[in-house]
Amino acid sequence: MERRTIGAATLEVGAVGLGCMPMSWAYSGSRQRGEESLRAVHRALDLGSTLLDTADMYGPFTNELLVGRVLKERRAEAFVSTKVGLLVGEQHIVANGRPGYVKRACDASLRRLQTDVIDLYQLHRADPEVPVEETWGAMAELVRAGKVRALGLCAVGARAGRRPGARLHDTTIRQLERVQQVFPVSAVQAELSVWSPEALDVLLPWCAARGVGFLAAMPLGNGFLTGTLTPGEGFERDDLRARHPRFTAEMMAANQPIVATLRRVAHRHGPSVTPSQVALAWILTQGPHVVPVPGTKQERWVSQNTTAAALRLSPEDLAELATAPVAQGSWD
C-alpha cells in the first residue's frame, strides 16, 4: 500500500487506516464480535493498513484491550493512535483535561495496549474547565518522557450529534493555534466525507499550510456511503445511528442520490469497484497529508477499504463527485 507522511514528526503510515471504534463501541453487536474484530485488525496489518485508531473511552477501555492483543504479536508493524480527554459516565460523556489525569490515563492506555510507546496521542476533547494549554503541556511531557511519539487534536465538530460546520471548525482552529505555542501538533482528526465535506473549507487548508496530517474520520458516513444500508432500516438502541437525524427513513431516502453518484463513478472503473472505495479514493485526492480512517469490525470490509488506495479517480470522476447533491438532514 502507498505510504503517507503526516506531521512535522514525519510519521509514516499506510494511506488508508483502520478505525477500531466499531469493534466495541457505538454500533450494534460490537461487543459480541471480539474474535471477528481481531481478524479484521490482523488483516489490516497484512495489507499495509498500519494506522490503528482507538481511544480509551471506546468500550470504555475494551477497544484498547482488543487492539493490545494484536500489538502483543505485531507491534513493529503497527502505528498506534489512541485518545484521551473523555470519560464515559452512566448517563453522559464528560471531558477531563486535568494534567494529572492525562498522565495517569496514558499509563493505563499503555498497559491495555501492551506497548511501551503510543505513536500518536490525541486530545479527544478539550476540557472547558481546564485551559487547553495545560492539558497539552501534560501531553507534551509524555513525549519528552518517551511514552508518546507525537500529539494530535480531534476537531470539536466531530462529536456525536453535531455537524462540523464553519463555526465549530473555527473553534478548533483557535484551539490549534493555542496548543501550537506549547508543542507541535502532528495531526488533526475530523469528519470528512463526500456527504460531510466541511473540513475542506478551513481545517484542511490549515493543516496543509503547516505540515500537519489530517485523519479523516467517518469517511464512509457511518456506513451510509457504502450503499449497503436500506432506507427505513431499523437500528438497535445501542447503535448511534438510531439517534442520528440523517438515518431516519426520510433522510436516508433523500440522500440516495449521493450514493447513486458514487455508484456511477464506481461503474466506470469496473464491476468489482464499490461506492465505498470511490468515497475513500476521493478523500485520498484531497492532499498527500490526508489519511482516511474507515471504521469496521469485519475482515471483508477491511480488505475492500484498503483496496481503495490503489483506485485512481479521473478528472471526470472528480468533476462528477464535485456536483453530487448536498446531503439532507441536520446534525444539530
N, C-alpha and C positions, 0 to 999 in steps of 0.2 A: 504494500500500500504506500501511496505517496506520504511523505513525512512533512510536517509543518512546524515552524518555529514560532513560539508565542512568547512575547515579553522580552524585556531587556535582559532577563536572565538566560536567554537563549534556551528555553525549554523545548525539547523536540518530542512531538507526539505524532501518532497516526492521524491522517486527515479527517477521519470520522471517529469520534469517541463513542463510549458506551455509558449511557445514563442508567445507574443501578437502582434508582428510586423505586421503579415499579416492582422490583423483586420483593419488597417488604413494606410498601407504603403507598397509599393514595389510590390504588386500583384494585378492582375486585379480584379476590383469590390470591393476592400477593403472598400472604403468609403461608399458604399451603403448597408452594411450589419451590421449596428450597433446593432440591436436587436438580430440578429443571433449570433453575437460575444459575446454579454452579456450572452447569454445562454451557450455559449462554456466555458466562464470563470466560471460561476456558476457550470457547470458540472465538470470541472477540480477540483474545491474545494470539490464537493460532493465525488469524487473518491480518494481524498487524494493527488492530484497533486497540492501541495501548492505553489511551486515557480512560481510566475508570473513575467515574464521578459519583461520589456518595456524600453522606452527611451524617453527623451524629444523631440528628433528630429523626431520620428515616427509621421508623420502627416503633419507638425510638431505639437506637443502638443496634438493632438486629441487622441492619443493612451493612454496617461496618464489620460486624462479626462474620457475615457471609463473605464479603469481599476478602476479609482476612484469611479465610480458609484457602482461597486461591493464592493469595500473596505468599502464604507459608511455603508453597511449592514453586511459585513463579515470580518472585519479587523482581528479579532483574529484568523481566520482560514488560513490566507494567509501569505506567505513570499514574500515581495515586493522587487524586484530588478529593479532599473532604472539606467540610464546612463547620463553622462554629458560630454561636450567637443566638440560637433559637432553642427554647425549651418547650417541650410538649407537656401541657397540663391536662387535667381531666376534661376541662371544658374549652380550653383555647390554647393558643400558642403565644408565648411571651418572649421578648428579647432579653438577653443578658450579655452585656458587653463589658462587665467589670473585669479589670486586668487579672485579678486573682482567679476568677472563674475561667477565663480564657486559657490560662496556663494549665489549670487542672484538667480542663476539657481536652486539651491537646494530649496530655499524658494518657488520658483514658482512651482517646482515639488511637494512639499509637499501640496501646495494648490490644485493643479489639482488632486492629488491622494487622497485628503481628509483624510490625515493621519498626525500624528504628528512625525512620525519617519519612515525612509526608512531602511529596513533591510540590503540591500546590495547596496552601491552606487558605480557604476563602471565608470572608466575613459574610455570613448568611443574611444578616440584617443588622443595621446599626441600632444600638440601644438608645432610645430618646432620653434616658436618664443619665447617660454617660457620654461625655464628649468623644466623638469618634476618633479623635487623635489619641486619646488614652487607650482605647481598645486596640487601635492599630499599633501603637507603641508596644503594647504587650505582645502582639503577634510578631512584631519585628524582633523582639528579644528572643523569640523562639527560633527565628532564623539564625541569629547570632549564636544561639546555643547548639545549633546543628540538628535541631529536631524538625525543622521545616526548611525547604529549599527556596520557596517563593510564595508571595502573597497575592490574593485575588479578592475582588469585591463582587457580590451579587447585586444586581440592579434592584432598586426599590420596587419598580413596577412588576417584578417577577412574582410577587406574592399572589397566592390564590385569590381569585375573586376580583382582581383589579386589572384593567387593561393598561399596559405600559405606554401611555401617551406622552406627549411632549413635556407636560409639566412634571410628571413623575421622573422622566429621564433628566430633566433639568436638576431635580433634587439629587439624583445620582451623580451628575457632573459636579455639583457643589461638594458632595462628599469626596469624590475622587480628587478634586483639586486640594482639598484639605489634607487627605491622608498622603498624597504625593509629597507633601512637605516633610513628612515624617519618615517614610520609607517607600521605595518604588513599588508601584502597582504593576504586576506582571500580567494579570488577566482580569477581564470583566466578564461576568456571566449574566446574560439576559435573554429574554424570549426573542426569538427571531424565526419567522417562517413566512411562507407565501401568504398566509392569511393574517399574520401579525408582523408587518414589516416596519413598524415604527422605529426600531433601533437604527434603521438606515439613515434617519434624519439627523440624529445627534450623537448617539453613543458610538456607532461605528466610525464616523469621521474622527471623533475624539481619540479613540484607540489607535487608529491608523496613523495619526499625526504624532503619536508619542511612542510608537513601537510596542503598544500593549496588545496582548492577544485578546480575542473575543470568542467566548464559548457560547454557542447558540443553543439555548435551552428550548425545549419543546419544539424542535424543528419540524415535527410532523403534526403539530396542532393537537396534542393529546390523542393522537390516533386518527383524527378526522381526515387528514390529508392522505392517509393510506388508501382511502376508497373502500375500506372493508367494513365500515360501520353503516348501519341502515337507519334512516330517519325513523324515529319512534322507538328505536331500540331501548329497552329498559336497562338501567344501570343499578347495581346493588347499592345499598345505602352507604357502604364504606368506600365507594368509588367517587372520586372528586367530581367526575363528570355529571353525577346525579344532581349536583347543585350548581352546575355551570350554565349560565344563560345561553351560551352558544350550542349547548347539547340538548335543548328542548327539541321536540319533534319538528316544530315550526321552523326553528332556526337551522336545524340540520338540513331540512328540505331546501330552505332558502339559499344555503351555501353550497349546494351541489354543483352549481356552475364552476366553482373553483376547482373541484375535483375533476370535473369534465375537462377543464383546460389542461390539468396535469396529465390526464389520460391521453389527450390528443398529442401532446408533446411526446409522451412515452411511446405512443404507437409509431411515431416516425423513427424511433430507434430500435424497433423490433418487438415481436410478441412477448418476449421474456422481460422487457423493461416495465417497471411498475410506477404508478404515481408517486409512491414514497421515494423511490430512487431519484425521480426528477426533482422532487421537493428538496432533497438533500443536495443534489448536484447544483441546484440554484443557489443554495446558501454558500457552497464552496466557491462560486464565482464572485462572491462579494468582497473577496480580498484574501491574500495569502496568509493573513493572520487570523482568519476565521475558521473555527472548528465546530461543526455541528455535533451535538451530543444527544442523539436519539435514545430514548429510554425504552427498554424492553426486558422481559424476563424469559423470552423464548429464543432458542438457538436458531431457528429458521429465520426469524426476523433479523437477528444479528448478521447472519450470512447475507441476507438481502440488503441490509443497510450499508454494510461495508463495501459492497459492490458498487455503490453509488459513487465512490471515489474515482472510479475509472470511467464514469459516464461524462462525455464532453458535450455540453449543450452548444448548439449553433447560434449565430446571431438571430436567426429566425425563431428559434426556440425562446431565446431570452426576450425577444420583442413580444411574442405571444404571452409569455408569463407576465410581462410588464402591464399588459392590458387585461389581466384577469380581474373579475369583479371584486369589488371591495367587500370584505366579509361583513355579514349582517349579524347583529346581536351584540349588545353591550356587555362588557365585563364588569361594570360597576355594581 
